[in-house]
Amino acid sequence: MDTLNITTADSLEDVCMQRVLDSLIEQCCDNADTRSKEDLNEMFDQIQYYIESEGMSVNAGHSQTGVTPLIAACKCNMPEFVQFLILRQANVYIRDKYGFEAINYARHHADGFCLQILMGCTNYVERLSNKKKLANRKEKSCILAAYQQQFKDDNEVDHDLILSLLEGLYRNGHSGAIMVFCPAIMIL
């Protein structure tokens, strides 16, 4: 992922649902070490209900702190809930207002279960991103090959292609960008 782009939590349009989420996240994160597992499970079950039944975004966060359910689950060391959120494609790169991601909070727990889940997920996300890049390269190669087959006469100039390239360069906005046209080598 691009480290220059800081990803923040989604905000909810439904004010009442946002208040409920804020309250649940505050209850989960405040004094998480002293809360019983049963209390934490009840609160996370409520968050799960809002995600599954009410259509709340899995990446919705606290309105002031930006803590998402995934970050809260890592803070409270709730690996089963981390797994639930990851399976619903929670963004592991969202940062709270302090600039911390879920993985930063997961590192604080000695058992490392949440950390293992997140590490597996981030490796998967990176592999998926690499596959998409490779697929894009293959697609571009196929398009180029199709273009080359369509354009049979090497002595003919494709004016439309040159104009679209120049227009793309002009609209791109990179100052100092240049385009060099090299003659094709003709092997007889």
C-alpha positions as CSV (number, residue, x, y, z in Angstrom):
1,M,0.0,0.0,0.0
2,D,1.0,3.5,-0.5
3,T,2.3,4.9,2.8
4,L,1.8,8.5,1.7
5,N,-2.0,8.1,1.6
6,I,-3.3,7.9,5.2
7,T,-6.5,5.9,5.2
8,T,-9.1,7.0,7.7
9,A,-12.3,5.4,8.9
10,D,-15.7,5.8,7.2
11,S,-18.2,8.1,8.8
12,L,-21.8,7.0,9.1
13,E,-24.6,9.2,7.6
14,D,-27.1,7.8,10.1
15,V,-26.4,10.0,13.2
16,C,-28.1,7.6,15.6
17,M,-26.1,4.6,14.3
18,Q,-22.9,6.7,14.6
19,R,-23.7,7.5,18.3
20,V,-24.3,3.8,19.0
21,L,-21.0,2.9,17.3
22,D,-19.2,5.6,19.2
23,S,-20.6,4.4,22.5
24,L,-19.8,0.7,21.8
25,I,-16.2,1.5,20.7
26,E,-15.7,3.7,23.8
27,Q,-17.1,0.9,26.1
28,C,-14.8,-1.7,24.4
29,C,-11.6,0.3,24.4
30,D,-12.0,2.1,27.8
31,N,-10.5,-0.1,30.5
32,A,-10.4,-3.1,28.1
33,D,-7.9,-4.8,30.3
34,T,-10.2,-4.9,33.3
35,R,-13.4,-5.9,31.4
36,S,-14.4,-9.5,31.4
37,K,-14.4,-11.5,28.2
38,E,-18.2,-11.9,28.5
39,D,-18.7,-8.1,28.6
40,L,-16.4,-7.6,25.6
41,N,-18.1,-10.4,23.7
42,E,-21.5,-8.7,24.3
43,M,-20.3,-5.4,23.0
44,F,-18.6,-6.9,19.9
45,D,-21.7,-9.0,19.2
46,Q,-23.7,-5.7,19.1
47,I,-21.1,-4.3,16.6
48,Q,-21.4,-7.5,14.6
49,Y,-25.2,-7.2,14.6
50,Y,-25.0,-3.6,13.2
51,I,-22.6,-4.7,10.5
52,E,-24.5,-7.8,9.4
53,S,-28.1,-6.7,10.0
54,E,-28.2,-2.9,9.8
55,G,-25.7,-2.6,6.9
56,M,-23.1,-0.6,8.8
57,S,-19.8,-0.3,7.0
58,V,-17.2,-2.6,8.4
59,N,-14.8,0.3,8.1
60,A,-16.9,2.8,10.1
61,G,-15.1,4.4,12.9
62,H,-15.6,6.4,16.0
63,S,-16.5,10.0,15.1
64,Q,-13.7,11.6,17.1
65,T,-11.0,9.0,17.5
66,G,-11.3,7.2,14.2
67,V,-11.1,3.8,16.0
68,T,-12.8,1.2,13.8
69,P,-14.2,-2.1,15.0
70,L,-11.0,-3.8,13.7
71,I,-8.8,-1.5,15.7
72,A,-11.0,-2.0,18.8
73,A,-10.9,-5.7,18.4
74,C,-7.1,-5.6,18.3
75,K,-6.9,-3.3,21.3
76,C,-9.1,-5.7,23.3
77,N,-7.3,-8.8,22.0
78,M,-10.4,-10.4,20.4
79,P,-9.0,-12.7,17.6
80,E,-12.4,-14.2,16.7
81,F,-13.8,-10.8,16.0
82,V,-10.7,-9.7,14.1
83,Q,-11.2,-12.8,12.0
84,F,-14.9,-11.9,11.5
85,L,-13.9,-8.4,10.3
86,I,-11.1,-9.6,8.0
87,L,-13.5,-12.0,6.3
88,R,-15.8,-9.1,5.7
89,Q,-12.9,-7.2,4.1
90,A,-12.2,-4.7,6.8
91,N,-9.4,-2.3,5.8
92,V,-6.3,-3.2,7.9
93,Y,-4.6,0.1,6.8
94,I,-7.0,2.5,8.4
95,R,-5.4,4.7,11.0
96,D,-6.9,6.2,14.1
97,K,-6.4,9.9,15.1
98,Y,-3.1,9.0,16.6
99,G,-1.8,7.5,13.4
100,F,-1.9,3.9,14.6
101,E,-3.3,0.9,12.6
102,A,-4.9,-2.2,13.9
103,I,-1.6,-4.1,13.6
104,N,0.1,-1.5,16.0
105,Y,-2.4,-2.4,18.7
106,A,-2.2,-6.1,18.0
107,R,1.5,-6.1,18.7
108,H,0.8,-5.1,22.4
109,H,-0.6,-8.6,23.3
110,A,1.7,-11.4,24.3
111,D,-0.3,-14.2,22.7
112,G,-0.1,-12.7,19.2
113,F,-3.3,-14.2,17.9
114,C,-4.6,-11.0,16.5
115,L,-1.2,-10.2,15.1
116,Q,-1.0,-13.5,13.3
117,I,-4.4,-12.9,11.7
118,L,-3.5,-9.4,10.5
119,M,-0.1,-10.5,9.2
120,G,-1.7,-13.3,7.2
121,C,-4.3,-10.8,5.9
122,T,-1.7,-8.1,4.9
123,N,0.4,-10.7,3.1
124,Y,-2.8,-11.8,1.2
125,V,-3.6,-8.2,0.4
126,E,-0.1,-7.6,-1.0
127,R,-0.2,-10.9,-3.0
128,L,-3.6,-9.9,-4.4
129,S,-2.3,-6.4,-5.3
130,N,0.7,-8.0,-7.1
131,K,-1.7,-10.3,-9.0
132,K,-3.8,-7.3,-10.1
133,K,-0.7,-5.5,-11.3
134,L,0.5,-8.5,-13.3
135,A,-3.0,-8.9,-14.8
136,N,-3.0,-5.3,-15.8
137,R,0.4,-5.7,-17.5
138,K,-0.8,-8.8,-19.4
139,E,-4.0,-6.9,-20.4
140,K,-1.9,-4.0,-21.7
141,S,0.4,-6.4,-23.6
142,C,-2.7,-8.0,-25.2
143,I,-4.1,-4.6,-26.2
144,L,-0.7,-3.7,-27.7
145,A,-0.5,-7.0,-29.6
146,A,-4.1,-6.5,-30.9
147,Y,-3.2,-3.0,-32.0
148,Q,-0.1,-4.2,-33.8
149,Q,-2.0,-6.8,-35.7
150,Q,-4.7,-4.3,-36.7
151,F,-2.2,-1.8,-38.0
152,K,-0.5,-3.8,-40.8
153,D,1.2,-1.1,-42.9
154,D,4.5,0.0,-41.2
155,N,4.8,3.0,-43.5
156,E,1.4,4.4,-42.5
157,V,1.2,6.8,-39.5
158,D,-1.6,6.4,-37.0
159,H,-2.5,10.1,-36.6
160,D,-5.3,9.3,-34.1
161,L,-2.9,7.4,-31.8
162,I,-0.4,10.3,-31.9
163,L,-3.1,12.8,-31.1
164,S,-4.5,10.8,-28.3
165,L,-1.0,10.3,-26.8
166,L,-0.3,14.0,-27.0
167,E,-3.7,14.9,-25.5
168,G,-3.1,12.4,-22.7
169,L,0.3,13.9,-22.0
170,Y,-1.2,17.4,-22.1
171,R,-4.0,16.5,-19.7
172,N,-1.8,14.5,-17.4
173,G,-0.3,17.7,-15.9
174,H,3.2,16.5,-15.4
175,S,5.4,19.5,-16.1
176,G,8.4,18.8,-18.1
177,A,7.0,15.6,-19.6
178,I,8.3,14.8,-23.0
179,M,7.4,12.3,-25.7
180,V,10.0,10.9,-28.1
181,F,9.1,9.3,-31.4
182,C,11.6,6.7,-32.5
183,P,11.6,5.2,-36.0
184,A,10.8,1.6,-36.2
185,I,13.5,-0.8,-37.2
186,M,12.5,-2.7,-40.3
187,I,14.2,-6.1,-40.6
188,L,14.1,-7.5,-44.1
